[in-house]
Amino acid sequence: MDPLEIAGGWVNGYDDVPFPSAAGDGPRRVLDRLLVRHLRRSPCLVAFSGGRDSSVVLAAAVAAARREGLPLPIPVTLTYPDAPKSNEAEWQHAVLDHLGIAERVTLTVHDEHDPIGPIAAPLLRRHGIVWSPNFAPTWRMMDLARGGVLLTGEGGDELFGLKRITPLTKSIKARGRVRPGVYQDVVRALAPARTRSHTALRQRYRRPWLRAPVEALLARRDAADAAAYALHAGRNAWQFTIRRCARRSYESIRVLGAEIDVEYVQMFAEPELVVSVATAAGFWGWSGRTATMRHLFDDLLPQAVFERGTKAVFTNAVFTEHAREFARGWTGGGVDPELVDPEALRANWLSHTPHAPSMALLQQAWLASDRAARSA
């Protein structure tokens, strides 16, 4: 990450990877083929939260294992007793009961996943800043999968979620029976790139710790990324895959996994599967995330899982006392004051809900302090 990427906590832009030739097989056949290869490694763990994406990966892996006579994958679940809104136990039990799975591993999380906590600190000392900075939960699960593979549903939000054309698709399929706001979304979707960029700038996410010129520059980069989305649903899905933020994160975690002989796999970011879904989506795609997942995976899980409207919230599950203790004693070192207002940054870290994109700066400042202390 360069200084601006660390300051803003994001990696903008796209890698120049052209859309491959259309996949010959449909998404389910591609997913099954990929899963069978991974299931042959032992142990084969599936990061399982109870959300739709991880549930689909687990259900498809269980079905493939039973069909091929391979060992069943083992779901591994993180529980956050200090973040009650993250509790998805009811959904987890519903999925596991449906699949007839009894064995799973549950890891309790208190302060272990803090950006400068006991898991992150040794890795930061060894590698420096890693994108993305919230790597501790994945590392902890990979540690259980030594010699094998960890499968995750990462990438599902992007692959199956809303696309630029979705409001138009929804309004056409609903034959006019949609809420009035959908038509406004249609107008925005069909607007030229310059207009969509201006809209994104007006509605932009603000990073209060950045100096004003830096905040404006990074806002323009964010807006340019959003304005680049293709109207074609399938190509929009491919764009999510070639974003530099997604590719660098996937590459980094795979490197960390290789250190302990673990293959880390984001099933819904694997190019072959993305291409198959993008091809199936075509120009129009589907009318939303629920419709997409029901169309592709209807036989794997109960309808209630696909149609759920809730999502876990991890407030206070990441920034814990490790971060707050460091912030209270921090003197402003380790960050570029021309890019960042140290006092605003400290206030953010000590707030009730610190901004996630400030994690990289927290790790940069902590590393500078740690190195200074070790060399003293």
N, C-alpha and C positions, 0 to 999 in steps of 0.2 A: 504494500500500500504506500502511496506517496503521501506527503504531508497534508494535502487537501483532502484526500480520502480518509485519512485518520481523523482529521478535524471534523469532517462532516459525518463520519461513521457510515459511509456508503461508497460503493464502487460503481461508478456510472459507465454507460456505454455498452456497446455490443461487440462481440468478436465477429470477424468476417467469416462466417461459416455458412455457405449456401444451403438452401433446403435440399436434402437428398432426394433421390428418386423415390417415387411412391412405394410404400411397403406392399409386399405381395400378400401378406396375411393380415387378418383383422387384429385389433388390440388384444382380444382374449387369447388368441393363439400365440401371439408374440409374448404376452405376459407369461403364459404357461411355459413356453420354451425357455425363457430367461430364468424362471423360477426353478425348473428342473435342474438346470446347470448349477445353481447355487445350493439347492437342497442336497446335492451330492457331497458338499463339504460339511464337516462336523466340528464344532456345533454350528447349527444354523439358527440364529436368533432373529426375531422380528421385533423391532421397536413398536410397541403397541400401546396407544393411549386410549383407545376406544373411539377416537374420531373416525370419520368416514375413510380417510386415506389409509391410515394404518390398519383399519378393519378389513378393507379390501385386500391389502397385501397379505395379511394373515389368512384370510379366508381362501384366497387363491392359492397360497402356498400349502395350506392344509389339504385342499382338494387335489393339488398336483402330487403331493407326497403320497396320499392314499391311493391315487390312481397308479402311480409308478412303483409302489411298494418301498418307498424311501422313509427314513425316520421323520417323524413329524417335526415341524419347526417349533421352537420354544419362544413364546411371547415374553418380552421383558418390558415391565411397566414401571414408570417413575411416579411416585406419589409425593405430594407436597402438602403435608399437614399444616404448614404455616400459611398456605395460600388456599383457603377453602373454596374459592371460585374456580379452582383448577380441578376440582374433584369430578371425575367422570366414571366413578366406580359402577354406577347403575348401567351405563352403556357398555362398560367392559364386561360385566357379568352377562349382559344380554347377548353379546357377540360370542363369548366363550361358551355359554350354554348352547347357543345355536350350532356351534361348530363341534361340540362335544369334546372340548379341550379341558383337561384337568391340570396339566403341568404348566406352570409359568413362574417367572422370576419377578419379584417386586423389590424395587430399590426405593428406600425412603430418602427424601431430600430435605435437608434443613438449610445449612449454609454451604454445602459442598460445591454448588454450582455458581457461586459468586465469581464475577469476572477476574478477581485476584485471590480467589480462595484456594483451598488445599489441592484441588485438582488442576486449576489453571496455572498456578504459580510455577510449578516445576517445568511445565511445558513452555511457558513464556520465557523462563530463564534459558531454556535450551534452544528455542526457535525465534524468539522475538515476537513481534506482533503477528498474529495469525488471523486471516479472514476466513470465516466470520468469527468475531470474538466470543460468541456464546457457544464455544466448542466443548465445554466441560460435560454437559449431559451426554453428548454423543461419545466422548472419550470414555466415560464411565461405563456405558453399555458395551463399547468395543472391548473394554478390558475383560468383560465376561466371555467374549467370543474369540479369545486367542486361539489361533490355529484354524479358525473357521470364518464365518461370514455374518455380518449384521445387515439385515435388510430393513429399509425404512420407507415410509410413504412420503418423504420430503419431495417437493415438486408438485404434489397433487393440487394445491391451491391454484397454482399457475396453469397447470395442464387442463384441469376440469372447471376452473372458475370462470368468471365473466370475461368476455372478450369485448373488443371495441364494437363489434357488430351485434352483440347480444341484445341490446334494447330493440333494435330493428327486427331481429328474428323473433323476439318475444311478442312484439306488437303484431307481426304478420300472422303468427301461429294462433294468437289469441283472438284474431278477427275483430280487433277493436275493443275487446273486453279487457282493458288494462287500466291501471290507475293513470291519472292525467300526467304525473311526473315522468312516466315512461316516454311520452312524446318529446319532452324536453331532452331526455337522454338520447333519443334518436337524433334530434337536431345536432346535439353536441358531437355525436359519433360521426355524423356525415359532414361536419365542418372541415374546412381545409386545415392543414397542419399548423399554419400560423395562428389561426383562431384557437385551435385546441391548445397550442403552446401558451397563448395568453391566458386562457381559462385556467390551465394548470398553474401558472404563476400566481394568479389571483387566489387560488384555493390551496396554495402550497403549504407543505409541512414546514414549520419554522423551527430552527435550532437556536434557542435563545443564548447559547454560550459563544456563538460566532460573532466576530466583528461584522459590521453591516455590509461592507463590500464583499466579504467572503460569503456571507449568507446569501447575498444576491447572486453571486456567481454560481454557487452550488444549486440555488433554486432554478437558475436557467438551465443547468445541466439536467436536473430532474425533469423539468418541463420538456426538454428536447427528447429525453428518453420516452416519455409518455406520448409525445406527439408523433413519434416514429412508428407506433403500433399500426400494423396493417389492418385494413378493413376485413380482409379474408380471414375467417376464423382459424383455419388450420395454420396459416402462416403466422398469425398472431401467437398461436400456441408455440410454434417453433422459436419465435423471437424471445419468449420467456426463457427458453432453454439456452439461448446464446448470449443472454445478458452476462456481462463480465462479473457482476456480483454473484450470480448463480454458479457460473463455471469455476471461478476462483475458489469459492467456498467448497464445492464438491471436490476439486483437485486437492485442496489443502487437507481436508479430512481424510481423503484416501491415502495421502502421504503419511499422516499421523497413524492411520490404521496399519499401514505396511510396516511401521516400526515394531509393531507387536504381532505381526503375522495375522492380521485381520483384513478381510476384504470388506470394504464399506460400500454399500450399494443403495443409491436413491432410485428406487424402482421407477418412479414417475419422472425421472430426469434422464433415464437411459435413452440415448438417441433413437434406437430402433423402435422402442415403444412410443416415444413422442411422435415419431413420423407416422406410425400406424394410427394413432389417435387423431393426429392432424389430418391425415388422409380421409379418415372416416368422417371428420367434422366437415370437410369441404369448405365452401365459401360461407355458408350460413351458420354452421355449427348447430348448437342446441339452445334451448331457451333459458338455460341457467345451469348452475352446478348440479342441482338435484336431478334435473332431466338428463344431464350428461351421464352421471354415474348410474342412473337407473337404466339408461339405454345400453351402457357398456357392461355392467356387472349385475344385472337384475337377478341372476340366479344364485349369487353368492351369499347374500345377506337379507335379513328381513327388511321390508319396505320402510319400517320406522327408522332404521339406521340411516338410510339414504335421505329421508325427509326431515331429519332432526334440524331444528333451527337454532340450536345452542352451540356454543364453542367455549372451550376452557379459557379462563383468564388467569395469567400468571403474575399478577401484581404482587410485588414484594417477594417473589420466589427467586429472583436472580440477584438483585442488589441487596445484600444483607449487611451484617455488622462489619464484615471484612472491608467492604467498600466504604462504609460510613466512618469507620475508625480511621482509615487512611485519609478520607476527605477532611475530617476534622483537623488533622495535624499537617495537612498538605500546605506547603509554602508557595506553591505556584510553579515549581520547577518541572522540567520535562516536557512542557508544551510550548509551542511557538506563540508568544503574546501578540504577534502581528496578525495571527489567524484567530486566536481564541481570547476571550475575556476570562481570566482565571477565576475571578470572584463569581461571575455568573455560572461558570462551570461547577465550582464548588457548591453553589446554591442548588444546582440541579442534582448533583450526586446526593445531597443531604435532604432533598425534597421527599415527599411521601411517594411520589411516582416518578423516579428518574427516567429520563429519555433513554431508550435502548441504544440509539446511535451514539451516545456518549461513552459506550463501553470501550471502544478502541482508545480513546483519549485517556480513560482511567487506566488501562493497561500500559499505555505509553508512559504516563506520569509515574505509575508504580514501578515500572522497570527502571526508569532513571533513578528513582529514589533507592531502589534495591541495589543497583549496581554501585551507586555512590557509597552506600552503607558497607557493601562487601569489600570495596577497595580502600576504605578508610583504615 
